[in-house]
Amino acid sequence: MEQKSQIFTLIGKAIGMIGAIGKDRSSKDRSGAEQFKYRGIDQVYNALNPVMAELGIFFCPEILDLKREERTTRNGAVLTYTVMTIRYTAYAPDGSSVSMTVVGEGMDSGDKSCNKAMSVAMKYAMFQLFCIPTEEMKDPDAEVYTDIMPNGNVQSTNVRPQNAAQQASVNTVDRIPAPQANAPETAPTQPETPGGFIKRRLKEIMPELIEGFNFVEARKSLIAGGVIEDVPSAVITMEQALDLIDAIYKNFRRPEAS
């Protein structure tokens, strides 16, 4: 009987051992205001290292393609933009392997654009290979319902009150208080939409942006430069909205704010 390659079995085991990596790190602008939550490459390494050491899995990266170019922002800053196509091969102790090819992008005003591109490529390769969630699965025992009856009827009690005081207690226990006549109504809290987030963050960072900043023109230039995706505003996701605001802040700050 042919022996099954270890790599496929070990990757399955690793998925069950790694657990969640939450988005508990915050990207902040120069004023200290929080921009968005993310999972860092260090978090990925810290989660994978003990699992890979125990199972004997290791990875080898191979750069298949590298593209670099310089881009200039409106405030005159020069950025190095790097795109790397990298093949990661995971090996098991028996020599079996599986490969994945990913693309990483990085932009930096110094000498770190390649580092950023490799970190992004590695991070998302691991996220996808091991299906790493952002939060732990809820334990089914965490919620217990004891008052549910067929057809949604609430369970009742057969205990009869012995006196008027007990009657009053039975009539009021576990009941929702009736709204007061003059009590203001509280509107339900709605999650912030991507469009609402963009408007709010633009208003907050506007004092730090270049004079005469035009959002429409800025977005067009970022799309033309390949910094962000060309996504219609009507269908933009929150993740894409975060990327847009981050790119605007990095590329259109006033020189004195840099």
C-alpha positions as CSV (number, residue, x, y, z in Angstrom):
1,M,0.0,0.0,0.0
2,E,1.4,3.4,-1.0
3,Q,2.3,5.6,2.0
4,K,0.5,8.9,2.2
5,S,2.7,12.0,2.0
6,Q,3.2,13.6,5.4
7,I,2.8,17.2,4.3
8,F,-0.9,16.9,3.7
9,T,-1.6,15.3,7.0
10,L,0.6,17.7,8.9
11,I,-0.9,20.8,7.4
12,G,-4.3,19.5,8.6
13,K,-2.9,19.0,12.1
14,A,-1.4,22.5,12.0
15,I,-4.7,24.0,11.1
16,G,-6.2,22.5,14.3
17,M,-3.3,23.6,16.5
18,I,-2.6,27.2,15.4
19,G,-5.9,28.8,16.5
20,A,-7.0,32.3,15.9
21,I,-4.9,35.5,15.4
22,G,-7.1,38.4,16.2
23,K,-6.9,41.9,14.6
24,D,-5.7,43.5,17.9
25,R,-3.0,45.8,16.5
26,S,-3.8,49.3,15.5
27,S,-2.4,51.5,12.7
28,K,-2.2,55.1,13.9
29,D,-1.5,58.3,12.1
30,R,1.0,60.9,13.3
31,S,-1.6,62.5,15.5
32,G,-2.1,59.2,17.4
33,A,-5.6,58.6,16.0
34,E,-6.4,55.0,15.3
35,Q,-6.8,54.2,11.6
36,F,-7.6,50.5,11.4
37,K,-7.0,47.1,13.0
38,Y,-4.7,44.5,11.5
39,R,-2.7,41.3,12.2
40,G,1.0,41.7,12.1
41,I,3.7,39.4,10.6
42,D,5.2,39.0,14.1
43,Q,1.9,37.6,15.3
44,V,2.0,35.1,12.5
45,Y,5.5,34.0,13.3
46,N,4.7,33.7,17.0
47,A,1.6,31.5,16.3
48,L,3.3,29.3,13.7
49,N,6.8,28.8,15.2
50,P,5.8,26.3,18.0
51,V,3.4,24.4,15.8
52,M,5.9,24.0,12.9
53,A,8.7,23.1,15.3
54,E,6.5,20.3,16.9
55,L,5.3,18.9,13.5
56,G,8.7,19.4,11.7
57,I,7.3,21.6,8.9
58,F,9.4,24.3,7.4
59,F,9.1,26.7,4.5
60,C,11.5,27.9,1.7
61,P,10.7,31.1,-0.2
62,E,11.7,31.6,-3.9
63,I,11.4,35.0,-5.5
64,L,10.0,34.4,-9.0
65,D,9.6,38.1,-10.0
66,L,10.6,41.5,-8.7
67,K,9.4,44.9,-9.9
68,R,10.5,48.2,-8.5
69,E,9.7,51.8,-9.4
70,E,9.8,55.2,-7.8
71,R,6.7,57.2,-7.2
72,T,6.4,60.8,-6.1
73,T,3.6,62.1,-4.0
74,R,2.1,65.6,-4.4
75,N,4.1,66.9,-1.5
76,G,7.3,65.9,-3.2
77,A,8.2,62.8,-1.2
78,V,9.8,60.0,-3.2
79,L,8.6,56.4,-2.5
80,T,10.0,53.1,-3.7
81,Y,7.2,50.8,-4.8
82,T,8.0,47.0,-4.9
83,V,6.0,44.1,-6.2
84,M,7.3,40.6,-5.6
85,T,6.0,37.3,-6.8
86,I,7.1,34.6,-4.3
87,R,6.7,30.8,-4.3
88,Y,6.6,29.3,-0.8
89,T,7.2,25.6,-0.5
90,A,6.3,23.8,2.7
91,Y,8.3,20.6,3.5
92,A,7.5,17.7,5.8
93,P,10.1,15.4,7.5
94,D,9.6,12.7,4.8
95,G,10.5,15.2,2.1
96,S,7.0,15.7,0.7
97,S,6.1,19.2,-0.1
98,V,3.4,21.6,-1.3
99,S,3.9,25.0,-3.0
100,M,1.9,28.2,-3.1
101,T,2.6,31.3,-5.2
102,V,1.6,34.7,-3.8
103,V,2.2,38.4,-4.6
104,G,3.4,40.9,-2.1
105,E,3.4,44.7,-2.4
106,G,5.4,47.2,-0.4
107,M,6.0,51.0,-0.5
108,D,8.5,52.9,1.6
109,S,10.4,56.2,1.6
110,G,13.6,54.4,2.6
111,D,15.1,51.0,2.0
112,K,12.3,48.8,3.4
113,S,9.9,48.3,0.4
114,C,11.3,44.8,-0.3
115,N,11.0,43.9,3.3
116,K,7.4,45.0,3.4
117,A,6.5,43.2,0.2
118,M,8.0,39.9,1.6
119,S,6.3,40.3,4.9
120,V,2.9,40.8,3.2
121,A,3.4,37.9,0.9
122,M,4.4,35.6,3.8
123,K,1.6,36.7,6.0
124,Y,-1.2,36.2,3.5
125,A,0.3,32.9,2.3
126,M,0.1,31.6,5.8
127,F,-3.3,33.0,6.4
128,Q,-4.7,31.2,3.4
129,L,-2.7,27.9,3.7
130,F,-3.7,27.4,7.3
131,C,-7.1,29.1,7.2
132,I,-6.2,31.2,10.2
133,P,-9.4,32.8,11.6
134,T,-9.5,36.3,13.3
135,E,-11.3,35.0,16.4
136,E,-11.8,31.8,18.3
137,M,-14.9,29.7,17.5
138,K,-17.6,30.1,20.1
139,D,-18.0,27.2,22.5
140,P,-21.5,25.6,22.1
141,D,-21.6,25.3,26.0
142,A,-21.2,29.1,26.3
143,E,-25.0,29.7,25.9
144,V,-27.7,27.7,27.6
145,Y,-31.4,28.2,27.0
146,T,-33.7,26.7,29.6
147,D,-37.0,28.6,29.0
148,I,-37.8,27.6,25.4
149,M,-41.0,25.7,24.7
150,P,-42.4,24.4,21.4
151,N,-43.7,27.2,19.1
152,G,-41.8,29.8,21.0
153,N,-44.0,29.7,24.1
154,V,-42.4,30.9,27.3
155,Q,-42.2,28.3,30.1
156,S,-44.7,29.0,32.9
157,T,-44.8,28.0,36.5
158,N,-47.6,26.1,38.4
159,V,-46.7,27.5,41.8
160,R,-49.6,29.4,43.2
161,P,-49.0,32.5,45.4
162,Q,-50.1,32.1,49.0
163,N,-50.8,35.7,49.7
164,A,-51.1,39.1,48.1
165,A,-47.4,39.9,48.5
166,Q,-46.4,36.8,46.7
167,Q,-49.0,37.5,44.0
168,A,-47.4,40.9,43.4
169,S,-44.0,39.3,43.2
170,V,-45.1,36.7,40.7
171,N,-46.7,39.4,38.6
172,T,-43.5,41.5,38.4
173,V,-40.6,39.1,38.3
174,D,-38.6,38.9,35.1
175,R,-40.9,41.4,33.3
176,I,-39.6,44.2,31.0
177,P,-40.5,47.5,32.6
178,A,-43.2,49.5,30.7
179,P,-41.8,52.5,29.0
180,Q,-42.4,55.8,30.7
181,A,-44.6,58.3,29.0
182,N,-41.8,61.0,28.8
183,A,-38.9,58.7,28.3
184,P,-36.9,59.4,25.1
185,E,-36.7,56.6,22.6
186,T,-33.2,55.3,22.0
187,A,-32.4,54.7,18.3
188,P,-30.7,51.3,17.6
189,T,-27.0,51.6,17.0
190,Q,-26.2,50.9,13.3
191,P,-22.7,49.7,12.2
192,E,-20.7,52.3,10.3
193,T,-20.8,51.9,6.6
194,P,-17.6,52.1,4.4
195,G,-18.9,55.4,2.9
196,G,-19.6,56.8,6.4
197,F,-16.1,55.8,7.6
198,I,-14.4,57.5,4.6
199,K,-16.3,60.7,5.3
200,R,-15.6,60.7,9.0
201,R,-11.9,59.9,8.6
202,L,-11.4,62.5,5.9
203,K,-12.9,65.1,8.1
204,E,-10.5,64.1,11.0
205,I,-7.3,64.1,8.9
206,M,-8.1,67.0,6.6
207,P,-6.1,69.5,8.7
208,E,-3.0,67.4,8.0
209,L,-3.5,67.1,4.2
210,I,-1.9,69.3,1.6
211,E,-3.6,72.7,0.8
212,G,-6.3,72.4,-1.9
213,F,-6.6,68.6,-1.3
214,N,-9.3,67.2,-3.7
215,F,-10.6,63.7,-2.7
216,V,-11.8,62.8,-6.2
217,E,-8.5,63.7,-7.9
218,A,-6.5,62.1,-5.1
219,R,-8.4,58.8,-5.5
220,K,-7.9,58.8,-9.2
221,S,-4.2,59.3,-8.9
222,L,-3.9,56.5,-6.3
223,I,-5.8,54.2,-8.7
224,A,-3.7,55.2,-11.7
225,G,-0.5,54.5,-9.6
226,G,-1.7,51.1,-8.6
227,V,-1.7,52.0,-4.9
228,I,-5.4,51.1,-4.4
229,E,-7.9,49.1,-6.4
230,D,-10.4,50.7,-8.7
231,V,-13.6,49.8,-6.8
232,P,-16.9,51.7,-7.3
233,S,-18.0,53.6,-4.2
234,A,-21.3,51.8,-4.2
235,V,-19.7,48.4,-3.5
236,I,-16.5,49.3,-1.6
237,T,-15.8,47.2,1.4
238,M,-14.7,48.4,4.8
239,E,-11.2,46.8,4.2
240,Q,-10.9,48.7,0.9
241,A,-12.1,51.9,2.6
242,L,-9.4,51.5,5.3
243,D,-6.8,51.0,2.5
244,L,-8.0,54.2,0.7
245,I,-7.8,56.4,3.8
246,D,-4.4,54.9,4.7
247,A,-3.0,55.6,1.2
248,I,-4.4,59.2,1.2
249,Y,-2.8,59.9,4.6
250,K,0.6,58.5,3.5
251,N,0.6,60.2,0.1
252,F,-1.1,63.6,0.6
253,R,0.1,64.9,4.0
254,R,1.6,68.4,4.1
255,P,5.4,68.4,4.2
256,E,5.4,69.8,7.8
257,A,3.2,66.8,8.8
258,S,5.6,64.2,7.5
